[in-house]
Amino acid sequence: MRKILLILLITAISSITSYACSCIEKKESIRKKIKSSYVESDLIFIGKVLEKTILENELYSSSADPVIYKFELTQVYKGNIDKKTIEVVTSRDSASCGFPFQIGKNYIVYSIKSDFYTDRTGSNTDFITGLCRRNQELDHLRKKELRILTRLKNK
């Protein structure tokens, strides 16, 4: 009887479908990757993370819960922003393609305008980003990327 229960338990657990973030990267030069990301993005900037706000659902918690990060802008490479701070939304967890920004650190952020989270954020549109975009901590960014972005900005 125990063997039957064990087999049923293993079968039930193995049949559960799980999904995780999966990013597809083209095999192309860094220049082409940056140019593609530039074209696909609505706002590209360098900024320091000031705050993190998790918007949890009242009934349950999910890796897809939106997180709002407030950034102090240092440099804008694409987009018309006349403020010194900007809020960017991502999923709570990398399993749902959320990007794990850390408060106090500087990042380059590639984002798009979207209404995906507006039911939770209360905005008409948000700038959103995720793990599959070219977001990086500034300390790990190659100078070549900044040179390419500067050229694209000045075109």
C-alpha positions in Angstrom: 0.0 0.0 0.0 2.8 2.4 0.8 4.4 1.8 -2.5 1.2 2.7 -4.3 0.8 5.9 -2.3 4.4 6.8 -3.0 4.0 6.2 -6.7 0.8 8.3 -6.8 2.5 11.1 -4.9 5.5 11.1 -7.3 3.2 11.0 -10.3 1.1 13.9 -8.9 4.2 16.1 -8.2 5.8 15.4 -11.5 2.7 16.4 -13.4 2.6 19.9 -11.9 3.5 22.4 -14.6 5.9 25.1 -13.6 6.9 28.1 -15.6 10.1 30.1 -15.3 11.6 33.1 -17.1 13.5 32.2 -20.2 15.4 34.8 -22.2 16.3 34.1 -25.8 19.5 35.8 -27.0 20.4 36.1 -30.6 23.9 35.3 -31.7 25.0 38.7 -33.0 27.6 41.3 -32.2 27.3 43.4 -29.1 26.7 46.5 -31.3 23.7 44.8 -32.9 22.3 43.7 -29.5 22.6 47.2 -28.1 21.0 48.8 -31.2 18.1 46.3 -31.1 17.6 47.0 -27.4 17.7 50.7 -28.1 15.1 50.5 -30.9 12.8 48.3 -28.7 13.0 50.5 -25.6 11.0 53.7 -24.9 13.3 54.8 -22.0 16.9 54.0 -21.4 18.7 55.7 -18.5 21.3 55.4 -15.8 20.0 55.9 -12.3 20.4 55.1 -8.6 17.7 53.0 -6.9 16.2 55.0 -4.1 13.1 53.0 -3.1 11.4 49.6 -3.6 7.6 49.1 -3.2 6.1 45.7 -3.6 2.4 45.7 -4.6 1.1 42.5 -3.0 -2.3 41.0 -3.8 -4.6 40.9 -0.8 -5.5 37.3 -1.3 -2.2 35.7 -2.3 1.5 36.4 -2.9 3.0 35.7 -6.3 6.4 35.9 -8.0 4.6 38.0 -10.6 3.5 40.7 -8.1 4.6 44.1 -9.4 7.5 45.9 -7.7 8.0 49.6 -8.2 11.5 50.9 -8.1 12.1 54.6 -7.8 15.3 55.8 -9.5 17.3 59.1 -9.3 18.2 59.8 -12.9 21.8 60.4 -13.8 21.8 60.1 -17.6 19.0 59.5 -20.1 20.0 57.9 -23.4 16.5 57.6 -24.9 13.2 59.1 -23.9 11.9 62.5 -22.9 12.0 62.8 -19.1 12.0 66.2 -17.4 12.0 64.8 -13.9 14.9 63.9 -11.6 13.3 60.7 -10.5 11.4 58.0 -12.3 9.5 54.9 -11.3 10.0 51.6 -13.2 7.9 48.5 -12.6 9.1 44.9 -12.8 7.9 41.5 -11.5 8.7 40.6 -7.9 10.9 37.6 -8.7 13.3 36.5 -11.5 11.1 33.4 -12.0 8.6 35.8 -13.5 11.3 37.7 -15.3 11.5 40.4 -12.7 14.9 42.2 -12.4 16.4 42.3 -8.9 17.5 45.9 -8.5 19.1 46.7 -5.2 18.6 49.9 -3.3 21.6 52.3 -3.3 23.1 50.8 -6.5 23.4 52.4 -9.9 22.0 50.7 -13.0 21.5 51.2 -16.7 17.8 50.4 -17.3 16.1 49.6 -20.6 12.3 50.0 -20.3 9.2 50.2 -22.3 5.8 52.0 -21.8 3.1 49.5 -21.0 -0.3 49.1 -19.3 0.5 45.6 -18.1 0.6 46.5 -14.4 -1.8 49.5 -14.5 -4.6 47.7 -12.7 -2.2 47.3 -9.7 -0.2 50.6 -9.9 -3.2 52.9 -10.7 -1.3 54.6 -13.5 -2.5 55.0 -17.1 0.9 53.6 -18.3 4.1 52.5 -16.6 7.7 52.1 -17.6 8.3 48.4 -17.2 11.4 46.3 -17.4 12.5 42.8 -16.8 15.3 40.2 -16.7 15.4 39.8 -20.5 16.3 43.4 -21.1 19.9 44.8 -21.0 19.6 46.1 -17.5 22.9 45.9 -15.6 24.5 47.2 -12.5 26.7 50.2 -13.6 29.8 48.6 -12.1 29.5 45.7 -14.5 28.7 47.7 -17.6 31.2 47.8 -20.5 32.2 51.3 -21.6 31.6 50.2 -25.2 27.9 50.0 -24.4 27.8 53.6 -23.2 29.7 54.8 -26.4 27.2 52.9 -28.6 24.3 54.4 -26.7 25.7 57.9 -26.9 26.1 57.5 -30.7 22.5 56.2 -31.1 21.2 59.1 -28.9 23.0 61.7 -31.0 21.7 60.4 -34.4 
